Amino acid sequence: MNINLTPEQEKIIKEELKSGNFCSVEEVIGEALQVLREKELASCSNAHNGSQRDAVKQMLEFVEKNHVRLEGTSVKQLIREGRRQ
């Protein structure tokens, strides 16, 4: 595979090679791709956690708005009740 790099990208790769952190261009590119993958996975995980937080926030707002007592109430019951509203 052939890729075209911008001058800035070439500069970064040359600097990494010069610093001794990597032995080849392939190592630099491989590490960059690995970091990109980890960043994407972390981003997906954060988005999932955000939606969980939103769901909990909505449940708590429902409980407060409808004066629901939580003692002995399961999360499933709260969800079912919230869907009925």
N, C-alpha and C positions, 0 to 999 in steps of 0.2 A: 504494500500500500504506500502510495506517495501522498504526502500532505504538504501544503504550503503554509508557512508560518509568517506572521507579521514580523517586522523588524524588532518590535518590543519582545515578542515571544522568543525570537532567536537570541536576543540579548539575555533574557532570563535563563535560557538553557545554557548559554556560554558561561554565565556567571556561576551557575550551579556546578558545571563541570570544572571550572577553574578553582572553585572553593574546595573541591575534593569530596563533596558530598555524594557525587555519583561518578561512575566510571564511563558511562555511555549516554548518548542521547536517548536511547531506548529506555534506560533506567529512569531518566528524568520524566519522560512521557508516561511510563508505566506508573510511577509514583503519583503523578498528577491525576491520572485517570482513577487510581485507587482512592485518592482524597476526594475526588468528585463523587464517586460512588458512595463513599461514607457520608458525605454531606447530604446527598439525596436521600439516603436511608434515614438519616437523622431528621431531615425535614419532613419526611412522611410520618415518622414516629411522632414528631411534635404536632403535626396536623391532627393525628389520631388522638393524642392527648388533649388537644384543644377542643375537639368535638366531644370528648368525654366530659371535660370541664363544663362545656355549654349544656350538656344534658343534665348534669348535676345541678347547675344553676337554675335551669328551667324547672326541675323537680322541686327545688327549694322555694322558688317563687310560687309554684302551684300550692305547695303546702302552706306557705304564709298567706297567700290570697284566699284560700278556701278554709283556713283555720283547721287544717288536718292535724290530728294528733299522731305522732310517729310511733308511739309505744305499741309494740306488737305488730306493726305494719311492715310488710316486706317491700323491697324495691319493686318487685314484680307487681304487687298490688298498687303501688304508687303510679307505675307506668300505665297499668290498665285504667286506673281512675283518670289519669291525665289525658288519655286518648278519648275517653267518653266526653270530656269537656269541650 
